[in-house]
Amino acid sequence: MTAEWLDIGTLDDIPRQGARTVATPQGDIAVFRTLGDEVFALDDRCPHKGGPLSQGIVHGNAVTCPLHNWVIDLASGEARPRSRLRQADPAQAGGGQAVARAGAVACPPPFPTVVPGLVPGIHVGQLA
Amino acid sequence: MIEALGWTTPDGCHSCRPALNYYLLCAWPGEYRDDAQSRFVNERMHANIQKDGTYSVIPRMWGGQTTAAELRAIADVVDRYQIPSVKVTGGQRLDLLGVRKEQLPDVWRDLNAAGMVSGHAYGKALRTVKTCVGSEWCRFGTQDSTAMGVALEKMTWGSWHPHKVKLAVSGCPRNCAEATIKDFGVIAVESGWELHIGGNGGIKLRGTDFLCKVATEADVLEYCAAFLQLYREEARYLERTAPWLERAGLEHVRKRVVEDEASRKALQQRFLYASALPRTIPGPNVLRRNRPSSARLRR
């Protein structure tokens, strides 16, 4: 990780409650803009099955993955625990060890990977 | 709206926003401006997201009918964009699987140019109208079920619903189009058309309930529009016709759609008004071109 900032566009390039992606050699980065004009960047892959988070519905400081409705926190990149997951029977949860732990964050580290030049939770003023 | 109702979050969540968007669109079809950010990605892309992040594209085939020209245009699209998989669906059309997101505008432009529109195979919307070949070909057919299916599809396509809606028309009681597990199923008999409602396949199989028998094609269209509008107005978002019918009761639907002619015609008028509006948008064209530079923001 470096402290270097990349100019990737202006705030107006991203719709409110939406996202745009930036292609990098390490894969696509999803850049989100919330209703309150905060901007966040994450790998464009969910921690569950690699779903394209940039295509999800943005609400609050979270995005819902379009593949299986996991809610991903935009600041941390971690999946928010949901009641359905907390109630999951460990035996039924199969390989998803994180899913079976009550209240635990359902996100095996490391995620999100930090991409050179882009830090999760970048400030609006620094994007433009 | 969210503010007026005292929501605890300023912009809701992935469950309530699409629901709210639907209710407003249903109640004020001419006035409400659809909120793209409250729609699931499939309804924004006019394609169905798959496990690897690619999309599948299903052009509409009216009543399951196609032509050499349409098939040729589809084959050209498959070749041109090297679409890896083509599958015949359960709804009597063709599914083009493995289309990359950035290819979608071009794929749809080419399909539109050949006269094809979206089959809405991804939407909380009118999906497909399955038909058998009917009296035009079949030695058992009693009515032209294919033409009836096409007429139903031309009337209902583009309509948004609380959940997906599937129709079917069978040309005789042998029921080759499986009309008795559809949201609105029509079965032709010698003396007219039997109308059946509230069926679905899916996780919980439910056969239809018999609604009534009507005499003419115009009747079928009128009763169908009225039934769908009642469902649109009364069901909860993501509630299919089967659970809604069990909740609302068959008698309630009979009363509003069959016995009360004024109610039926009013429902029909509201349906025809609302479902015609989305069709004024030319083709599935929501996607903009990507910016050329890879270091820039793109969709």
Chai-1 contact restraints between the chains, C-beta under 6 A:
chainA,res_idxA,chainB,res_idxB,connection_type,confidence,min_distance_angstrom,max_distance_angstrom,comment,restraint_id
A,I8,B,L297,contact,1.0,0.0,6.0,A-B,restraint_1
A,G9,B,R296,contact,1.0,0.0,6.0,A-B,restraint_2
A,G9,B,L297,contact,1.0,0.0,6.0,A-B,restraint_3
A,D13,B,L297,contact,1.0,0.0,6.0,A-B,restraint_4
A,Q17,B,Q37,contact,1.0,0.0,6.0,A-B,restraint_5
A,G18,B,Q37,contact,1.0,0.0,6.0,A-B,restraint_6
A,R20,B,L297,contact,1.0,0.0,6.0,A-B,restraint_7
A,R20,B,R298,contact,1.0,0.0,6.0,A-B,restraint_8
A,T21,B,R298,contact,1.0,0.0,6.0,A-B,restraint_9
A,A23,B,S294,contact,1.0,0.0,6.0,A-B,restraint_10
A,L35,B,P10,contact,1.0,0.0,6.0,A-B,restraint_11
A,L35,B,D11,contact,1.0,0.0,6.0,A-B,restraint_12
A,P52,B,G53,contact,1.0,0.0,6.0,A-B,restraint_13
A,Q55,B,V41,contact,1.0,0.0,6.0,A-B,restraint_14
A,I57,B,H14,contact,1.0,0.0,6.0,A-B,restraint_15
A,H59,B,D11,contact,1.0,0.0,6.0,A-B,restraint_16
A,H59,B,G12,contact,1.0,0.0,6.0,A-B,restraint_17
A,H59,B,C13,contact,1.0,0.0,6.0,A-B,restraint_18
A,G60,B,T9,contact,1.0,0.0,6.0,A-B,restraint_19
A,T64,B,H14,contact,1.0,0.0,6.0,A-B,restraint_20
A,P66,B,V41,contact,1.0,0.0,6.0,A-B,restraint_21
A,P66,B,I49,contact,1.0,0.0,6.0,A-B,restraint_22
